[in-house]
Amino acid sequence: MKRKKIVYIVSPIYPSPDERECIGQQLVWLSENTTYEIHVIIPDNDFFPENYIPPTFTNIVYPQQVIPTIYSKSYSGYIPIKKKGILILQKIGIISFCKRIQYKNFIKKELKKLQDTDLFIIPIHRDTDFLSNIRNGNKIIGELSEHPKYFTDLHKRNWLNKWKFFFLQKRLKRFDVIVVNTPKMGAAISEYTKTPTYCIPIHLKKWPDTPNDVTKSTIVSAIGSYSENNFIPLISAWQRVSAKHPEWRLHLYGKGNEKTTKAEIKNKHLSRYIYCYPLTDSLIDVYTKSSILLLPSNQKTDMYRIKEAFSYGLPVVTFGVTDVYGIIHDEKNGFVINGNNWNDFIIKTRILINNEELRKEMSLRARETATNYQLDKIMADWNLLIENISTAF
């Protein structure tokens, strides 16, 4: 029996390190747990972590590196002049534009060699006009990763959004199935297309063998942004916590310059109780030494961080933005704060600090919620979709 050939094309707009690793894990799972013949097209040979893809997985192609790219990493200290120049060009979008054109042309060439492909899985993006090259009785799954706000903004009927609306509808018609990461995103695009839409969340990269004992640690960790100053209200609120619970410490992890945040901590005389750290790609150490996770941004919330924290059994306190209600069940595995109510935010944090039994109960429920995002469970959904797509439509 002929093996089903699947071609996975990675987005030309570089995903985050977490997303890149997740993509790699998905491809390895499909190659090891199914009979599919998997082919992958990636932007360059630095896309996946070194030695991540096993040697047996040989069907990976990429353009020869011509345009240098610096992936999202934290740089400190001296940066070579050449690298500084790349960073400047990258920041203003010139490198991104050139690489998109280079990558798109490369994809068109590769697709000519893969005419007998049964199924394509590709990103829904403005550079996916190469789809016209692959319509030959095969099926196409489109992965949509735009933020839901992109679609709600289209309701503001200015001339630019009218053009965006027109091209979005045209783009979505090209696919047999659309896969989104969250229910909210699926609802956001429902009025733009009649194409069947499925919600398959991003899986967890790692699954800890044992959850934290949230009764032993006296550390509350908060993840946010120094540059957006979303730690400032939390610092002011922590004065009340430190007065009643001097043994507890608040650890802040964020991107951007820490200067303003550290100055605020010093002005409030909280240097003994609050510590600042840079936000790194891996937060395993953060989760393993904490008993509660706070997400203090009232503009956006990293859904993946909530899943990670839940896998370690950490209750989460966050504002009700993006799709948090799809993961956090208020007062069950965490607290969701409505509006910009900082008073409620700190009250709920203090409830968790005061009530050891509640922390334990929420920890168990958080861990149970996280099992829905394990690799095998998510990939079983992908495999079922792939199996059914050839006969369902």
Long-range contacts (C-beta under 8 A, 24 or more apart in sequence): 3-35, 3-36, 3-37, 4-35, 4-36, 4-37, 4-118, 4-119, 4-386, 5-36, 5-37, 5-39, 5-114, 5-116, 5-117, 5-118, 5-119, 6-30, 6-36, 6-37, 6-38, 6-39, 6-117, 6-118, 6-119, 6-120, 6-121, 6-386, 7-39, 7-40, 7-41, 7-111, 7-114, 7-117, 7-119, 7-120, 7-121, 8-38, 8-39, 8-40, 8-41, 8-120, 8-121, 8-122, 9-40, 9-41, 9-107, 9-120, 9-121, 9-122, 9-123, 10-40, 10-41, 10-42, 10-43, 10-47, 10-123, 11-123, 11-125, 11-143, 11-145, 12-43, 12-99, 12-100, 12-103, 12-104, 12-123, 12-125, 12-127, 13-96, 13-100, 13-123, 13-125, 14-43, 14-47, 14-69, 14-71, 14-72, 15-145, 16-72, 17-71, 17-72, 17-281, 18-202, 18-205, 18-281, 18-304, 19-202, 20-47, 20-48, 20-49, 21-48, 21-49, 21-52, 21-205, 22-202, 22-203, 22-205, 23-48, 24-48, 24-49, 24-52, 24-53, 25-203, 25-205, 25-375, 26-203, 26-375, 26-379, 26-382, 27-53, 27-57, 28-53, 28-54, 28-57, 29-375, 29-376, 29-379, 30-379, 30-382, 30-383, 31-56, 31-57, 33-379, 33-383, 34-383, 36-386, 39-114, 39-117, 41-106, 41-107, 41-110, 43-69, 43-99, 43-103, 44-69, 46-71, 61-110, 62-106, 63-102, 63-103, 63-106, 66-102, 67-95, 67-98, 67-99, 67-102, 68-95, 69-95, 69-99, 73-281, 74-278, 74-279, 74-280, 74-281, 100-127, 103-127, 104-129, 104-130, 108-133, 118-390, 119-386, 119-389, 119-390, 124-171, 124-172, 124-175, 124-178, 126-167, 126-171, 128-171, 128-174, 131-174, 139-176, 139-177, 139-389, 139-390, 139-393, 140-174, 140-175, 140-176, 140-177, 141-175, 141-176, 141-177, 141-178, 141-179, 141-385, 141-386, 141-389, 142-172, 142-174, 142-175, 142-177, 142-178, 142-179, 143-179, 144-178, 144-179, 144-180, 144-185, 144-189, 145-181, 146-185, 148-182, 148-184, 148-185, 148-188, 148-322, 148-323, 151-185, 151-188, 151-189, 151-192, 152-188, 165-192, 168-192, 169-193, 176-389, 176-393, 177-385, 177-389, 177-393, 179-385, 181-303, 182-303, 182-322, 182-323, 182-326, 183-323, 183-326, 184-322, 184-323, 184-326, 185-323, 196-393, 198-381, 198-385, 200-378, 200-381, 200-382, 200-385, 201-307, 201-372, 201-373, 201-378, 202-304, 202-307, 202-373, 202-378, 203-373, 203-374, 203-375, 203-377, 203-378, 203-379, 204-307, 204-308, 204-311, 204-370, 204-373, 204-374, 204-375, 206-284, 206-311, 207-311, 207-374, 207-375, 208-287, 208-288, 208-311, 208-312, 211-311, 211-312, 211-313, 211-363, 211-367, 212-287, 212-288, 212-290, 212-291, 212-312, 212-313, 212-314, 212-363, 214-291, 214-292, 214-313, 214-314, 214-315, 214-359, 214-360, 214-363, 215-291, 215-356, 215-359, 215-360, 216-291, 217-289, 217-290, 217-291, 218-247, 218-248, 218-249, 218-291, 219-248, 219-249, 219-250, 219-251, 219-289, 219-290, 219-291, 220-248, 220-249, 220-250, 220-251, 220-290, 220-291, 220-292, 220-293, 220-294, 220-349, 220-353, 221-250, 221-251, 221-252, 221-253, 221-286, 221-287, 221-289, 221-290, 221-292, 221-293, 221-294, 222-250, 222-251, 222-252, 222-253, 222-293, 222-294, 222-295, 222-296, 223-253, 223-254, 223-279, 223-283, 223-286, 223-293, 223-294, 223-295, 223-302, 223-305, 224-252, 224-253, 224-254, 224-295, 224-296, 224-297, 225-254, 225-255, 225-256, 225-297, 226-252, 226-254, 226-255, 226-256, 226-257, 226-258, 226-260, 226-261, 226-276, 227-254, 227-255, 227-256, 227-257, 228-256, 228-297, 228-299, 229-260, 229-261, 230-296, 230-297, 230-298, 230-299, 231-261, 231-264, 231-296, 232-260, 232-261, 232-264, 233-296, 233-342, 234-294, 234-296, 234-342, 234-345, 234-346, 235-261, 235-264, 235-265, 235-268, 235-270, 235-274, 236-264, 236-268, 237-342, 237-343, 237-345, 237-346, 238-268, 238-270, 238-273, 238-274, 238-346, 239-268, 239-270, 240-346, 240-350, 241-346, 241-349, 241-350, 241-353, 242-270, 242-273, 244-350, 245-350, 245-353, 246-273, 248-273, 248-353, 249-273, 249-274, 249-275, 250-274, 250-275, 251-275, 251-277, 251-286, 251-290, 252-276, 252-277, 253-277, 253-278, 253-279, 253-280, 253-283, 253-286, 254-278, 254-279, 255-279, 283-308, 287-312, 287-314, 288-312, 290-314, 291-359, 292-316, 292-317, 292-349, 292-352, 292-353, 292-359, 293-317, 294-318, 294-345, 294-349, 295-319, 296-345, 297-321, 298-339, 298-340, 303-327, 306-334, 307-370, 307-373, 309-366, 310-366, 310-367, 310-369, 310-370, 311-367, 311-370, 311-373, 312-367, 313-363, 313-364, 313-366, 313-367, 314-363, 314-366, 315-352, 315-359, 315-362, 315-363, 315-366, 316-366, 317-345, 317-348, 317-349, 317-352, 319-345, 327-369, 329-365, 329-369, 332-362, 332-365, 333-362, 333-365, 333-366, 333-368, 333-369, 334-362, 334-366
